[in-house]
């Protein structure tokens, strides 16, 4: 797996969204701030990305953390 710095530099926006979705599917619960840190985007950009992917995947923000809902 790539380091956080490598992900920020080498992944495009779509790949970053998929990476985060995989983490959530694997059971991680992530704050928007942590998603921003992992992907190298702003907090606003991370929140927007999560809102957009939650429209097509069973992802919800519950008590400040994004999680995959089965």
C-alpha positions in Angstrom: 0.0 0.0 0.0 1.2 3.5 -0.8 2.1 5.9 2.0 -0.2 8.9 2.7 2.3 11.2 0.9 2.4 9.0 -2.2 -1.4 8.8 -2.3 -1.7 12.6 -2.2 0.8 12.9 -5.1 -0.1 10.0 -7.3 -3.8 9.4 -7.0 -6.4 11.5 -8.9 -9.7 12.6 -7.3 -11.6 9.5 -8.4 -8.9 7.1 -7.1 -8.8 9.0 -3.8 -12.6 8.5 -3.5 -12.3 4.8 -4.2 -9.5 4.4 -1.7 -11.6 6.0 1.1 -14.6 3.9 0.1 -12.5 0.8 0.4 -11.4 1.8 3.9 -15.0 2.4 4.9 -16.2 -0.9 3.4 -13.5 -2.6 5.5 -15.0 -1.2 8.6 -13.0 2.0 9.3 -15.0 5.0 10.6 -13.3 8.2 9.4 -13.7 11.9 10.2 -13.7 14.4 7.4 -10.5 15.9 8.8 -8.8 12.5 8.7 -10.0 11.9 5.1 -8.6 15.3 4.1 -5.3 14.4 5.7 -5.2 10.9 4.0 -5.9 12.3 0.6 -4.2 15.7 0.7 -7.3 17.7 0.0 -9.0 20.4 2.1 -11.6 19.7 4.7 -14.2 21.2 2.4 -13.0 19.1 -0.5 -13.1 16.0 1.6 -16.6 16.7 2.9 -17.8 17.4 -0.7 -16.3 14.2 -1.9 -18.0 12.2 0.8 -21.4 13.8 0.2 -21.0 13.0 -3.5 -20.0 9.3 -3.0 -22.7 8.9 -0.3 -25.2 9.5 -3.1 -24.2 6.2 -4.8 -22.8 4.1 -1.9 -24.3 3.2 1.5 -22.1 5.7 3.3 -23.4 7.9 6.1 -21.9 10.5 8.5 -22.9 9.4 12.0 -21.8 11.4 15.0 -19.0 13.1 13.0 -17.6 10.0 11.4 -18.2 8.5 7.9 -19.1 4.9 7.9 -20.3 2.2 5.6 -23.9 1.1 6.4 -24.8 -2.5 5.6 
